[in-house]
């Protein structure tokens, strides 16, 4: 173990100070926090700038009488949401909960009201949303509740629109979201923190986070005059572990901040095993269930009763699947509208309650998409940028579709109130084709890197240990070439590594040769040809973080090169590491800002191509910039950019990271561009293409999505 490794964060040294959950912290505490966190990594980070990555633009009543088995008052003078007689009761009257998941962090704030009104038109009376910890605390002690992270404004808007709220407070959320909502800096702590457990180090982190979060939302609880009727702790824990001490801790902590009146709930799959592991028996926490849409719901609701106290088990499917998620390389998941509506009717017709997952999916902007694994951690399946989910309200908010209409008919049939009229689809426009210019080759920018962004170590270091949570990491080393070439083997790469060699340690001083790509899911050794260098050959490995695993046993998912690197069977020592974070969403990157790239670099006189040991010649990782205009008299409308003909990369529109594209893998061809990102006059598109661009350097702005790219060989299970 190197001295730098020993200097990594320990459970004792990471002294994160939260001032009893109060928003305002003492400045000296914050300064101490940042000092400790930086200098715990001082061997690696003494000259490394801290990158910021965050979403920046990205009257209490007296308690009511306890319910009784007899008749109830038709009117009461206090607000109360409760469970009794195996029913939900709102202000003393029976209440059938018809809700839907709609995640504020997957929708731009300018569209929150639009999407909520569409949810009301679907017939929903309740909105369920997760709270992703990593969105709100991207760095230890750095709190973000603004822009797309303005949770309180979203909740207040729900109340304005007479929508109740079920709040999924985590700390783990799953949600097909990076690391299941946990901040990735938890992975930089040593010894390793055992997530989702009663590990004291982990519980201290949760206590700090909830000490900030829960006091913020407490004034918006239903009994305090707000919209929040229920708060979920953890999420589907019965599918993960059996740590009752952990669940009990979360329950007690929630009660400390939220009081005794609010309904706490868990959600678990509708099997005996999942409910045995994931529930807390007794009156303290209500046990809800979810299950496959095609299952007969009522035997599962009967099983649910065994895990709730007598009279405390209203039938609730808290995740009724309107669709399903899709990974890169799969067919787009689709479920039949009539089948979905018929399954919903089985619940509502017998006065059951339900939450649609999803009512509106939205978009995984930036780098926040999650991933899943199969049989092992190498069976890695990253999620699309689109989180359309085949939901009744599409990614762009469209409601003129069969699924919306079928679900609305069922809800209208069994709901207790008349539904508002259905709004029109939002306008979408194609702004035409526009030409891009190659503005920079990644390796040509290396000379301009601040030395503070270069970390040196004997062995490759995980991204999180360099305090970089997203984006790319460039590893640089040297080896002695052999006449017949060499063999490169990296046992563990997360997630995708492009390998280059050059006779120059600075890469731009000589020709760069692309030699292959190592992928986590198909990891194989690759050949390194003899570059015939006068001295050692320089090795460049560009590793992409494609999203952390959000579910299952392999969720502790660090990124980068996580093993030794072998050349001809010998461990390669002596590495330089350069962070290329491309900070999330609209935060301008510190590494050769994409804005600088688009404005300061002239058009290259020739398109520099990488040599390759096959007939497939690549441009290599490069920046491409294009402009398009919207006239002052024209309406700024939603659009999509088609990346057909491009291969793999990320796209920025007006400095906003709209997400990853990978049309050669599919199925997503187009990236959704909401109108609030656009503006009258000139709009700037910057693409970081990892391999080769469209041969004509053209991007099309179109008015509809396209999920027909790639080979689409994988099958998708319809639920």
N, C-alpha and C positions, 0 to 999 in steps of 0.2 A: 504493500500500500504506500503510495507516494505521500509526501508531506502535504501536497495540495489536496489530496483525497481526505487526509485526516482533518484538514481545515474546513471541510464541508459542514453544513449546518447540523448541529446536534439538537436533540430535543431540549437540552438544558439551555443552549445558547440562543435559540430562537425565542426571544422574549417579546412576543407580540403583546402590546398593551392596549386593551380596550377599557375605556373608562366606564365600567358598569353599564355598557350598552348605550351610553349617551353619545349622540352624534358629535358633539363638540369635544375634541380631545385636546389635552394640553400639548402645546407645541413641542415641549421638551421630550414628551413621550414619543411623538412622531419622529423627532430627530434621532432619538436613541434607537428607535426601531430601524430606521434606515441605516444608521451607522452599524448596528449589529449585523444586519442582513448583508450589507456590502462586505464588511471585513471578515465575516465568517468564510468568505470565498476569496480572501485577499491574494492567495497564490495564483488564482485564475483571473481575478477580476480587478486587480489593482489599476489596470489601465483600460478597463472595459466600461463604456458608458452604459448606464441603465436605460433600457428602452421602455418607453411608455406605450402600452397598447390597451386601449379601452374604447368603449363605445361612447364617443362624445359627438355631437351633431355633425357620436352616434347619440252632545251633552249627555253624559252617562245617566241612565235611568235606574230606578230602584228595581230589584229583581221581581219578576212576575211569579205568581203562585206556581208551585210544581204541578205538572200534569197529573191528572187522576184518571182512573178507569171509567169514571162517570162522564156525564155531559160536560161540555166546556162553554165558557162564555162566548157569545158571538162577537163581542167587542171587548177589548182590553185596552188599558191606557198606557201600556209599556210595550217597547219593542223586544221581542224575544223569538229566537229560532231554536227549536228543541226537538228531541225525539221522545215519543211516548206511544204506547199502543201499537208498536211496529209501524209507525208512520212518522213523517216529518210534520212539524207544526210551526206555522209562521204567524206570530201575533194571535195565537189562540185558535187558528183555523188549520185544518188539514192542508198539506201542501205537497203537490206532486212536482218533484224537481226534474226539469227537462233542461239539461245544460249542454255545454260544448266547450272543448278546449280551444283556446285562442291565445297564442303566446305573444305578449307585447314585444318581446325581443326579436321576433321574426317578422315584424311589421314596422315600417317607419312611423314615427309618432303622428305625422301629418295624416296618416290613413287609419289611425286607431278608431276614430268615430265612424268612419265609413264602414269598416269591417264589423264593428259592433252593431251598427244599424242593420246590416245584412244578417247578422246572427239573430237579431230580434225578428226580422222578417221570416226567418226559418222557423220561428216559434219558440226560441230559447228564452228561458227566464233566468238562467244562471250561466256565468262564464267561469271556467276553470283555467287557471294558469299556473305554470311552474315559476319558480324564482331561481335563476342560475347564479350561484355564488360567484363563479369566475367572471361573470359580466360586471358584478357590482364591486368586487375587490380584486382587480387584475394584478395588483401588487400588494404585498402585506401592508396593511394600514392605509392604503390608498383607496378611498371609497368613491364610487361613481353612482350617482342617482340622477343623472341628467340625460337629456336627449333620448335615445332609444332605451336607456336604462332608467327612465323616470317612472318608476313603479307607482309612486303615489299619485301622479297625475293620471295614470291609466286606471287605477282603482277608483279615483274620484270621477272619472269619466263614466265608468261602469255605473256608478251610483246615479249620476245625472241622467243616464238613459234607463233607469229603473231595472238594472240588471244586478242580480246578486252575484257573489263571488265565492268560489271555492279556491283557496290559496294553497298551493303545493310548495311548502316552504323548504323542502329538502331536509338536510343539507345535500343529500344525493337526490337527483331528479331523473336520471336516464335521459329521456327526451330526444334521443339521437343527437345529442349536444356534446361537444368536446369534453371528455372525461366525466360525463354524466353530471356536468355542472360544477364539479370541483375545480378550484383554481389550480393550474398546473404547477404553481410554485410549491404546493404540498409535496410534489415529487422530488424537490430539491433538498428536502430535509433528511438528515442522517442522524441516527439510524432511521430506516424507512418507517414512515407512519403507516399504520394499518388502517386504511380507509374503511368506513362502514363497520366499525367495531368499537368495543369498549376500551381500546388502547388509550391510556391517559393522555398521551401526546395529541392524538386526534381529537379527543373530547375537549381538550383545552382550545383547540382551534375552532371547533364548533361553538363552544361557549362564547368565544370572542365574536364570531360572526353573528350568531343569533342574538347576542347582547346588543348588537347594532341594529339588526333587521327587525326583530320582533317589536321593540318599542316604537319603531316607525309605523308599523301597521296596526298596532293596538288601538289607536284612536278610530280606526276604520272598521273595527269589529261591529257586527250588527247591533249588539247590545249597547254600543257606544254611539249609535246613530249612523254607522257606516254600512257598506254593502257585504262585508265578509261574514258568511254564515258558518264556514267550516275551514279548518286548517289541517292540512295533511302533514304527517311526520314521516320522513323517509319515503321510499317508494318501492313497492314490490320486493320488500326485504326477504320474504319467504322464498323467493327464487334465487336468493344469494347466500344467506347464512341463517344461523340459529342462535344469535347472541341476544338473549332477552334482556341482559343488563344494559346493553346499548339502547334498545328500544325504550326501556323504562327511563333511562337517563334523558332521552329526547322528550319523552312525555312530561317528566318533571320540570325540565328546563322550559318547555313551552308554557306550562301552567304558571311558572314563576313570572313570565312576562305577559301572558295573555289572560290570566285569571281562570276561574273555575267554570264560567258559564259557556265559553266557546266550545263548540263540538270539535274535538280532535279526531282525526280519522287516519286509518291505514288503508292501503289498497294492495290486494294480492290476487294472484290467479285463483280461479275457482276450483281448486283441488284441495283435498284434505291436507296433503303434505305442505303446500304453500301456506295455507291458513294456519296450520300448527306452528310453523316457523315464524311467520311474519306478523302475527297479531298479539295484542295485549289483552288478556282476558279481563272481564269486569266492566264497570261503567265508565272507566276513565277515557277509553279510546274506542270509537266506533269502527268496526271492521267492514269495509266495503270490498267488493269483488270485481274482477274483470275476467273475461273468458272469450273464447272464439265466437265470432258473430253467428256461426251456424249452429252453435250448441243450443240445446233446450235450456232456457234460462231458469226455469222455476225449480228444478231439482238443485241447481247451484244456489239459488236464493234460500232454499230449505237448509242446505249445508251451512250457509252463512249464519243462520240463526244459532247454530251451535257455538259460534265464536263471539256472540254478543249476548248480553244479559237479557233475560226474559222481558219482552215488550220493547226492547231497544234495537230491533233489527229490521228497519224498513228495507225493502228490496231496492238495492242500488247497484247498478253496473256503472262504476265510475270511469270506465274506459270502454265504451261501445264503439267498435272499430268501423268507421265509415270507409276506410281504405287501408293502405299499408305503406311502409317505407320502401325505398328503392336504393340499392347500392350501385356504384359505377360498374358497368359490365353486365347488368341485368336488364331484362325487359321492364318497362315501366309498370309498376303494380297497379292493377285495375280491379275493382269489384263491381258487380252488377247492381244497378240502382234498385231494381225491384226486389232483388234478394235482400239487400240491406234494409229496405223499408219494411219488408215482411218480418224480418228478425226484430226490428224495432217495435213493430206492432205487438208482437208477443209479450213484450214487457209493458208497454203503455196500456194495453187493453185490460190488464189486470191490476192497474193502478201502481205498477212499479215505477221507479225513478231511474233516470239514465243520464249519462254525460257522453256526448259524442266525441270520440277521439279519431280524427280531428274534425271540428266544425270548420275551421280555416287553418291550413297548415302554415303558409307563408314561405319565407326564404331563409336559408342558412348563409346570410351575408358574411363576407370576410372569411376567416379561417375557423369558424366555430362549429362546423359540421362534426358529427361524431362518427363512430365506426363500430362494427361488430366483428366477432370472430366465430369461427366454426369449431372444428375438432381440436385445434390448438391455436396458439397465439400467432403462428405464421399464416393461418387461414384467415387473412385479414380482409375486411370488406368495408371500405369507406363509403359514407353516404354522399348522395348528390348535393349540389348547391341548392337545388329546388327542394322545398319541403311541401310540395303540392299535396301529397298524401292521398290523391284522388278524393279529396274532401268535397263536400257539397258546395263550399265557397272556395273557389280555386285560388291558386297562388296569387293571381292578379285581382282577386275579388269578384270574379264572374259568378253569377248565380243563374244564368239562363242555361241550365243543363238538367239532364234527367234525374240526377241524384238529388239535387236541391229540391226539385219539384216533388219527387216521390216522398222524401222525408217530410217536407212541409205538409203534404196531404195527410200523412199519418198523424203528425203533431196537431194539426188543425182538428182532426177527428176526435182526439182524446184530450186536447188541452182545454183549459177552463176559461180562456179569454180569446177574443177575436184577434187575429193576427194583422199586423200592419201590412200595407201593400208591398209588393216586391219591387225593389229599386232596379233600374236599368243597369246593365253592365257599364263599368267605367270605360271611357274612350281610350282606345289604344291606336297608336299611329306608327307607321313605318316611315322613318326619315330618309330612307333610300340607302344606296351604297356609297361608301366613302373610302378613299384611299388612305392607307397608312404608310408611314415612312419608318424605315429602320433607323433608330436614333442612337442606339448604343449596343455594343456587344459586351456581355457581362465581364468577360476577362479583360477587356480594354479599360475597365473602370477600377481595376485592382490597385493601380498606382495612386489613385485618389483617395484610398481608404485611410482614415485616421488610424494611426498606430494604436490608439486606445481601443480599437475594435478588433485587434488581433490578439488572440490568446495562445500562448505556447504551453505545451505539456508533452510528456513522454508518450502518453497514450491518448487515443481519441476520447473525447469527453462528451457525455450526453448533453443535449440541448438545454435541459432544465438546469444543469450544474453551471452553465454559462449565463444563467438567468435570462434565457431567451425562451419564450413559450410558444411562439408560432413562426411560420415561414420556413426559411431555408438556412442551412449551415454548410459552409464550404470548408472542407478538411484538406490540408495541403501537407505533403511530405515528399521524401525523395528515396529512390532506390537505385541500385546498380543494375544496369541493363545486362542481359545475356544475349549472345549471338542468336540463339534460337527463340528469343522471346521469353516471357515469364508468365506465371499464373497468379492471378489475384483471387483471394478468397476472404470474404467477410462473413463470419457465421451469423451475425445478428445486426441487421440494418432496419431501422424504423423511420421512413417507410419505403422510400424509393431513392436510389442513389445513381446518379449519372457520373461515369468515370471518364476522365480525360488525362492525357499525358502531354508533356512538353519538354523541350530541352532547356527552357528558361524557368527559373523559380518564380518569376513574376507573370508567366503565361503570355502576357501581351508583348513580351520581348522576342517571341518566336512562335512558330506555327503550333497550334493546339490540335491534338489528335483525339477525337472521340473514339473510345474503345468498347463501350457497352453500358448497359444499365442493369443494376442489381435491384430486384424487387423483393420486398418482404415475403410475398406470397409464393414466389418461385425462385428462391435464392440459389444461385449456382455460381461456381467459379467462372471467371472470364479471362480470356487471353490478353496479355499485354505485349504488343509487338515491340521489337527492338527499334527504338526511335533513333539509334545511331548518334546519340549525344556524345559530345566530347567528354563530359563528366557525367555525374548522376542524372537520372531522368526524374523530372518532377511529376508527382501524382496529384491530381485534383479530383476530389470526390464531392459532388454537390448533392446534399441530402435534403429531401423535401419531407416535411411533416404534413401528412395528409389527413390528420384528424385523429384524436385519441379515442381509444375504445371506450364506449359509454355503458356497456352492459356485460355481465358475465364474469367469469373467474380471472380473465386476463386484463382487467381494467387498469391495473397499475402499469401504465403504458408510457414509459419515457421515450423520447425521440432522439434520432441521430444514429451514430455508430455506437453500438452498445457492447462491442466485443473488441478483441484484438483484431488487427488487420494482418493478413498473411500474404507475403509475396514469396512464391516458391517454397512454401512451407515454413518460412521464418517470420517471426513477429517483426513488423515494421515499427520502429520507434522514431520519436521526434516529429511532432505535429504542430502545425499552426492552424488555428480555427478562426474563421471570419463569420460573424453573425450577419445574416441578411433577413431581418425579421419582417419587412413589409408590414408594419404594424396594422392591426385590425381596423377595418372600416375607414373612417375619414381622418384618422390620425396620420399626419405626414411622416413618412419614414425618415429616420436619421441617416440611413445608408443610402447615399446617392438618391435623394428624394425623386420619386417619379415625376414630380413637378419640375425639378431641375432637368431631369432626363428629357422631358418633353419640350422644354423651352430653351435649354442652353446648348444642346448638342445639334450641330448641323446635320443635314441629310448626308448619309455616307455615300461617297461616290461610287462605291461598289459594295455589293452584299457579301460580306466576308463569310465564307463557308468553312466548316470544319472538314478536315480530311477524315476519312473513315475507312476501315478495312473491309468494306463491302461496297456494293453499288449504291447503297442508300446514303446519300450525302446530306448532312444536316447543317442547318444554319447555326445551331447551338443556342444556348440560353441568351436571349437578346430582348431588347425593348423596342416596341413599335408604337408609334404615336399617330393619331388621326384626329381630325376636327370635323365637326358638323354644326350647322347653324339652325336655329329656330327663330323665325321671323317674329318681330314684335307684335304683329297682328295675328299670329297663329297661337292656338291654344297649346300649352305645354302638356303633353299627354304621355301616359305610360308607353313604353316600347320594349322590344327585345333586341338584343344583338345576336346575330347568328354567327357562330364560330365554325361552321362547316368549312372544311379545307384546312383549318388550323389543327394542331395536334394536342397540346396540353399546356396549361399555364393558368395565370390569374389575370383579371381585368379590373381596371380602375376607370370610373367615369367621374369626371370633375373631382378627383382626389378621393373618391369613395370606392372602397374595395367591394365590388359587387359579387366576388366569389371566384371559385375555380371553374375552369372548363376542361373537358377531356372528351371531345366528340369522337375520337377514334376508339374509345372504350364504350361510350354511350351509357345510357340512352339519351342523355340531355344534350341537345345541340345548341340551344339558345339560352342566354342569361336574361332574366327579367330585370328591367331598369324602371323603377317607379318614377313617376313624374317629379316628385319632390327633389330627386337628385339632379334633375335637368334644370335648364334656365334659358331665358330668351337670349339670343345672341350666340356666341361661340361656346360649344361644349367640347371637352377634351377627353378622348379615349386613349388610355395607355395600356398596352398589353405586354406582359412579361411571358414570352413564349419560350418554353424549355427546349423545344426540338426544332421544328420547322414551321414557318407560317404558311398561310394560304399562298399559293404560287403567284397570285396577282396582287398580294398585299391588300386585299379588299375585305371589308366587314360590311355586312348588310344589317340595317336597322329595319326590323319587320314588326308586324302587328299581332303576332300570335306565337305561342310556345311551340316547341318541336322536340318530341321525345322519341325520335326514330333514328338516332345515330348509333354507330357501333355495330358489333356483331350480334349482340343481344342473344347470346347462346344460353345464358343461365335461365333457369326456370324460376318463377316466383310463386310462392304459395299464397293462395287467396284465403283470407280469413273471413 
